[in-house]
Amino acid sequence: MNEEKIIKELIEETRPYLNADGGDIEFIKYEDNYVYIKLFGACINCGYQDYTINDGILEMIQEKIPNVKGIINVEI
């Protein structure tokens, strides 16, 4: 299974938790060992945004794909 597919599946696993708090997440791309995402809804202004991204989603992804260097939240 390729890395991008694994990342997409892991992000989908987090979606129900974000939805429960009024937020959402979208996978944008995986490039140069960085995962690009976009947060929506309540996640945009949440004070726990960095925690969710770095201590939640990133750690979960790095367990499966250790060479992922980080997650970039794309603010469009």
C-alpha positions in Angstrom: 0.0 0.0 0.0 1.4 3.4 -0.9 2.1 6.1 1.7 -0.5 8.5 0.4 -3.3 5.9 0.7 -2.3 5.1 4.2 -2.2 8.8 5.2 -5.7 9.3 3.7 -7.1 6.3 5.6 -5.6 7.6 8.9 -7.0 11.0 8.3 -10.4 9.5 7.6 -10.2 7.7 11.0 -9.8 11.1 12.8 -12.7 12.7 10.9 -15.5 11.5 13.2 -13.7 12.9 16.3 -13.3 16.3 14.6 -16.9 16.2 13.3 -18.2 15.6 16.9 -16.7 18.9 17.9 -18.0 20.8 14.9 -14.8 20.6 12.8 -13.6 18.7 9.8 -10.4 17.9 8.0 -9.4 17.5 4.3 -6.3 15.8 2.9 -4.7 18.1 0.3 -1.5 16.3 -0.7 1.6 14.4 0.4 4.8 15.9 -0.9 8.5 15.9 0.2 7.6 13.9 3.4 5.1 16.5 4.5 1.3 16.0 4.8 -0.8 19.0 3.7 -4.2 19.3 5.2 -7.0 21.8 5.6 -9.0 22.2 8.8 -12.6 23.4 8.7 -15.4 24.5 11.0 -14.7 24.7 14.7 -11.1 23.4 14.1 -10.1 26.7 12.4 -10.1 28.8 15.6 -9.6 26.0 18.1 -7.0 26.6 20.8 -6.1 22.9 20.6 -5.4 22.9 16.8 -1.6 22.5 17.2 -2.1 19.7 19.7 -4.6 17.9 17.4 -2.3 18.2 14.4 1.1 17.4 16.1 0.3 15.2 19.0 -2.7 13.5 17.5 -2.7 13.1 13.7 1.1 13.4 13.1 2.0 10.8 15.8 -0.6 8.4 14.4 0.8 8.9 10.8 4.4 8.5 12.0 3.6 5.2 13.6 2.8 3.8 10.2 5.1 6.0 8.1 8.2 7.2 10.2 9.7 9.3 7.4 6.8 11.8 7.5 8.4 15.0 8.8 5.3 17.1 9.6 1.9 18.3 8.8 1.2 21.6 7.2 -2.3 23.1 7.8 -3.1 25.0 4.5 -5.1 28.1 5.2 -6.8 29.0 2.0 
